[in-house]
């Protein structure tokens, strides 16, 4: 049996070692973590709903009615009226006939790809796709062809060479580490020409972009015909937990019959479904949250430009600051931590070698004063680096 310690030591030496921190408070701009108060800019709670009183109250009512757990898989005895109602509401929200709940976004992506593709098929993926899409492709045993980030010409060339079998293009709507958007209209046209499925993982777009937060697909004015498979997560802008896939009646019924990560796992607690129903209502009713978030994004980018920070091309709540080396990213994160600000260093293999970064994420729950405090701290960091 080989020793595991050398690999762990290598990660420590190369500044790639991951350490958990202990949170003692609810999500929000100010966190109690490891015994101290930190101003956080690394949560995906984009609309500030994770600690919303209405969502918490719905969770409590749901637990009172359904208990703490679902007790079983959806296809045994775990599919509650709360689950069913949430699926219907998510279908209406996304403008699709059906929606299907999954316990996590990772399971949803794996479940869709493995249910629809097999050995004789081909899956095309952007090189910056989330790991769950990549892993889903590997599990499906379809031929996996990856193309350079947002390079439509390269994708078209690869698709033109396909012979036989089904084809799917799977892509992030908003790329989780870069914050930019996939060119969905052009991808939809290419998939229509090649008679391929287009699957969009909208984990970081749903709730934030589009009309009433309907996501990146709606942001581009696309419908179910253009994007037949839509995956959204509930643990980011919705502030709860879980995921869903929305599409046609035939798609959802196929997933119920064939998606192993749906069939063979315990259903979400019904109380979480009730909490998400409350969150969904807030997402649609309180457009000011998206407006405030956009104002903060604009202010941050303007301030960062004045400081000369190496920002990436992102107009979303994800605002990466390139550091280059893992060592530099960790040093910056630690320097901010010493000033009471929490921004996580993102390092390989999450991002490509040489592109380690600070991943700043903004929330509608941040104040202007808190954002300015971050910019002041980043300014000091930038001056120290230049010196």
RAUR-V69958 format. One record per residue. N is the residue number from 0. RES is the residue in one small letter. SS is DSSP state (H for helix, E for strand, C for the rest). PHI is phi in radians with two decimals (none if undefined). BURIAL is 1 if it has 16 or more other ideal C-beta (glycine too) atoms within 10 Angstrom, else 0. Layout:
BEGIN
N,RES,SS,PHI,BURIAL
N,RES,SS,PHI,BURIAL
END
This chain:
BEGIN
0,x,C,none,0
1,x,C,-1.32,0
2,x,C,-1.37,0
3,x,C,-1.57,0
4,x,H,-1.14,0
5,x,H,-1.02,0
6,x,H,-1.17,0
7,x,H,-1.11,0
8,x,H,-1.15,0
9,x,H,-1.05,0
10,x,H,-1.10,0
11,x,H,-1.10,0
12,x,H,-1.10,0
13,x,C,-1.62,0
14,x,C,1.07,1
15,x,C,-1.98,1
16,x,C,-1.29,0
17,x,C,-1.75,0
18,x,C,-2.20,0
19,x,C,-1.42,0
20,x,C,-2.07,0
21,x,C,-1.80,0
22,x,E,-1.68,0
23,x,C,-2.03,0
24,x,C,-2.47,0
25,x,C,-1.26,0
26,x,C,-1.11,1
27,x,C,2.91,1
28,x,C,-1.04,1
29,x,E,-1.83,0
30,x,E,-2.01,1
31,x,E,-1.70,0
32,x,E,-2.42,1
33,x,C,0.90,0
34,x,C,1.44,0
35,x,E,-2.46,0
36,x,E,-1.56,0
37,x,E,-2.23,1
38,x,E,-1.50,1
39,x,E,-1.67,1
40,x,C,-2.27,1
41,x,C,-2.49,1
42,x,C,-1.64,1
43,x,C,-1.64,1
44,x,C,-1.38,1
45,x,C,-1.07,1
46,x,C,-1.80,1
47,x,C,1.22,1
48,x,C,-1.77,1
49,x,C,-1.12,1
50,x,C,-2.12,0
51,x,C,-1.31,1
52,x,H,-1.03,0
53,x,H,-1.17,0
54,x,H,-1.22,1
55,x,H,-1.11,0
56,x,H,-1.09,0
57,x,H,-1.14,1
58,x,H,-1.08,1
59,x,H,-1.14,0
60,x,H,-1.10,0
61,x,H,-1.10,1
62,x,H,-1.16,1
63,x,H,-1.13,0
64,x,H,-1.49,0
65,x,H,-1.89,1
66,x,C,1.55,0
67,x,C,-1.43,0
68,x,C,-2.28,0
69,x,C,-1.45,1
70,x,C,1.46,0
71,x,C,-2.91,0
72,x,E,-1.27,1
73,x,H,-1.00,1
74,x,H,-1.53,0
75,x,H,-1.87,0
76,x,H,-2.45,0
77,x,H,-1.75,1
78,x,C,-1.59,1
79,x,C,-1.59,1
80,x,H,-1.08,0
81,x,H,-1.13,1
82,x,H,-1.03,1
83,x,H,-1.09,0
84,x,H,-1.12,0
85,x,H,-1.11,1
86,x,H,-1.04,1
87,x,H,-1.13,0
88,x,H,-1.24,1
89,x,H,-1.20,1
90,x,H,-1.07,1
91,x,H,-1.11,0
92,x,H,-1.07,1
93,x,H,-1.56,1
94,x,C,1.24,0
95,x,C,-2.22,1
96,x,C,-1.08,0
97,x,E,-2.46,1
98,x,E,-2.43,1
99,x,E,-2.29,1
100,x,E,-1.40,1
101,x,E,-2.13,1
102,x,C,-1.29,1
103,x,C,-2.56,1
104,x,H,-1.15,1
105,x,H,-1.04,1
106,x,H,-1.19,1
107,x,H,-1.13,1
108,x,H,-1.10,1
109,x,H,-1.11,1
110,x,H,-1.12,1
111,x,H,-1.18,1
112,x,H,-1.12,1
113,x,H,-1.25,1
114,x,H,-1.34,1
115,x,H,-1.79,1
116,x,C,-2.12,1
117,x,C,-2.52,0
118,x,C,-1.01,0
119,x,C,-1.57,0
120,x,C,-1.87,1
121,x,E,-2.29,1
122,x,E,-2.08,1
123,x,E,-1.87,1
124,x,E,-2.41,1
125,x,E,-1.10,1
126,x,C,-1.13,0
127,x,C,-1.78,1
128,x,C,-1.03,1
129,x,C,-1.10,1
130,x,H,-0.99,0
131,x,H,-1.16,1
132,x,H,-1.22,1
133,x,H,-1.07,1
134,x,H,-1.13,0
135,x,H,-1.06,1
136,x,H,-1.13,1
137,x,H,-1.13,0
138,x,H,-1.17,0
139,x,H,-1.21,1
140,x,C,1.20,0
141,x,C,-1.23,1
142,x,E,-1.21,1
143,x,E,-1.75,1
144,x,E,-2.11,1
145,x,E,-1.79,1
146,x,E,-2.11,1
147,x,C,-0.99,0
148,x,C,-0.92,0
149,x,C,0.98,1
150,x,C,-1.67,0
151,x,H,-1.19,0
152,x,H,-1.12,0
153,x,H,-1.13,1
154,x,H,-1.12,1
155,x,H,-1.06,0
156,x,H,-1.11,0
157,x,H,-1.17,1
158,x,H,-1.19,1
159,x,H,-1.16,0
160,x,C,-1.59,0
161,x,C,-1.24,1
162,x,C,-2.29,0
163,x,C,1.42,0
164,x,C,1.34,0
165,x,C,-1.44,1
166,x,E,-2.29,1
167,x,E,-2.46,1
168,x,E,-1.86,1
169,x,E,-1.99,1
170,x,E,-2.66,1
171,x,E,-1.24,1
172,x,C,-1.23,1
173,x,E,-2.10,1
174,x,C,-1.32,1
175,x,C,-1.18,1
176,x,C,-1.83,1
177,x,C,-1.79,1
178,x,C,1.44,1
179,x,C,-1.53,1
180,x,E,-1.78,1
181,x,C,-1.29,1
182,x,C,-1.37,1
183,x,H,-1.08,1
184,x,H,-1.03,0
185,x,H,-1.21,0
186,x,H,-1.12,1
187,x,H,-1.11,1
188,x,H,-1.13,0
189,x,H,-1.12,1
190,x,H,-1.15,1
191,x,H,-1.14,0
192,x,H,-1.10,0
193,x,H,-1.64,1
194,x,C,0.94,0
195,x,C,-2.01,1
196,x,E,-1.21,1
197,x,E,-2.02,1
198,x,E,-1.98,1
199,x,E,-2.00,1
200,x,E,-1.54,1
201,x,C,-1.83,1
202,x,C,-0.93,1
203,x,C,-1.81,1
204,x,C,-1.96,1
205,x,C,-1.14,1
206,x,C,1.59,1
207,x,C,-1.91,1
208,x,C,-1.77,1
209,x,C,1.36,1
210,x,H,-1.12,0
211,x,H,0.96,0
212,x,H,1.42,1
213,x,C,-1.33,1
214,x,C,1.81,1
215,x,H,-1.17,1
216,x,H,-1.09,1
217,x,H,-1.18,1
218,x,H,-0.93,1
219,x,C,-1.62,1
220,x,C,1.26,0
221,x,C,-1.70,1
222,x,C,-2.05,0
223,x,C,-1.12,1
224,x,C,-1.14,0
225,x,C,-1.30,1
226,x,C,-2.19,1
227,x,C,-1.25,1
228,x,E,-2.24,1
229,x,E,-2.10,1
230,x,E,-1.95,1
231,x,E,-2.34,1
232,x,E,-1.80,1
233,x,C,-1.93,1
234,x,C,-1.63,1
235,x,C,-1.95,1
236,x,C,-1.08,1
237,x,C,-1.38,1
238,x,C,1.32,1
239,x,C,-2.07,1
240,x,C,-2.89,1
241,x,C,1.92,1
242,x,E,-2.76,1
243,x,E,-2.61,1
244,x,E,-2.12,1
245,x,E,-2.09,1
246,x,E,3.11,1
247,x,C,-1.30,0
248,x,H,-0.99,0
249,x,H,-1.15,0
250,x,H,-1.08,1
251,x,H,-1.14,1
252,x,H,-1.14,0
253,x,H,-1.11,1
254,x,H,-1.15,1
255,x,H,-1.07,0
256,x,H,-1.44,0
257,x,H,-2.18,0
258,x,C,-1.51,1
259,x,H,-1.11,0
260,x,H,-1.31,1
261,x,H,-1.59,1
262,x,H,-1.20,1
263,x,C,-1.82,0
264,x,C,-2.56,1
265,x,E,-1.20,0
266,x,C,-1.17,1
267,x,C,-0.89,1
268,x,C,-0.98,1
269,x,H,-0.98,1
270,x,H,-1.07,1
271,x,H,-1.17,1
272,x,H,-1.09,1
273,x,H,-1.11,1
274,x,H,-1.07,1
275,x,H,-1.21,1
276,x,H,-1.07,1
277,x,H,-1.13,1
278,x,H,-1.11,1
279,x,H,-1.05,1
280,x,H,-1.12,0
281,x,H,-1.17,1
282,x,H,-0.98,1
283,x,H,-1.40,0
284,x,H,-1.47,0
285,x,C,-1.92,1
286,x,C,-1.09,0
287,x,H,-1.06,0
288,x,H,-1.14,1
289,x,H,-1.20,1
290,x,H,-1.11,0
291,x,H,-1.10,1
292,x,H,-1.03,1
293,x,H,-1.13,1
294,x,H,-1.10,0
295,x,H,-1.17,1
296,x,H,-1.05,1
297,x,H,-1.07,0
298,x,H,-1.14,0
299,x,H,-1.12,1
300,x,H,-1.14,0
301,x,H,-1.14,0
302,x,H,-1.15,1
303,x,H,-1.15,1
304,x,H,-1.11,0
305,x,H,-1.11,0
306,x,H,-1.42,1
307,x,C,1.33,0
308,x,C,-1.32,1
309,x,C,-1.48,0
310,x,E,-1.40,1
311,x,C,-1.67,1
312,x,C,-1.40,0
313,x,C,-2.37,1
314,x,C,-1.93,0
315,x,C,-1.84,1
316,x,C,-1.21,1
317,x,E,-1.60,1
318,x,E,-2.19,1
319,x,E,-1.36,1
320,x,E,-1.99,1
321,x,E,-1.20,1
322,x,E,-1.92,1
323,x,E,1.68,0
324,x,C,-1.53,1
325,x,H,-1.08,1
326,x,H,-1.05,0
327,x,H,-1.18,1
328,x,H,-1.07,1
329,x,H,-1.13,1
330,x,H,-1.09,1
331,x,H,-1.10,1
332,x,H,-1.06,1
333,x,H,-1.18,0
334,x,H,-1.14,1
335,x,H,-1.16,1
336,x,H,-1.03,1
337,x,H,-1.16,0
338,x,C,-1.70,0
339,x,C,1.46,0
340,x,E,-2.14,1
341,x,E,-1.81,1
342,x,C,-2.39,1
343,x,C,-1.36,1
344,x,E,-1.42,1
345,x,E,-1.82,1
346,x,C,-2.28,1
347,x,C,-1.00,0
348,x,C,-1.55,0
349,x,C,-1.08,1
350,x,C,-2.18,1
351,x,C,-1.08,0
352,x,C,-0.93,0
353,x,C,1.47,0
354,x,C,-2.19,1
355,x,E,-1.02,1
356,x,E,-2.77,1
357,x,E,-1.61,1
358,x,E,-1.80,1
359,x,E,-1.41,1
360,x,E,-2.14,1
361,x,C,-1.82,1
362,x,C,-2.36,1
363,x,C,-1.09,1
364,x,C,-1.45,1
365,x,C,-1.26,1
366,x,C,-1.69,0
367,x,H,-1.09,0
368,x,H,-1.08,0
369,x,H,-1.15,1
370,x,H,-1.11,1
371,x,H,-1.14,0
372,x,H,-1.10,1
373,x,H,-1.08,1
374,x,H,-1.08,1
375,x,H,-1.08,0
376,x,H,-1.15,1
377,x,H,-1.16,1
378,x,H,-1.09,1
379,x,H,-1.11,0
380,x,H,-1.08,1
381,x,H,-1.16,1
382,x,H,-1.17,0
383,x,H,-1.14,0
384,x,H,-1.14,0
385,x,H,-1.13,0
386,x,C,-1.23,0
END
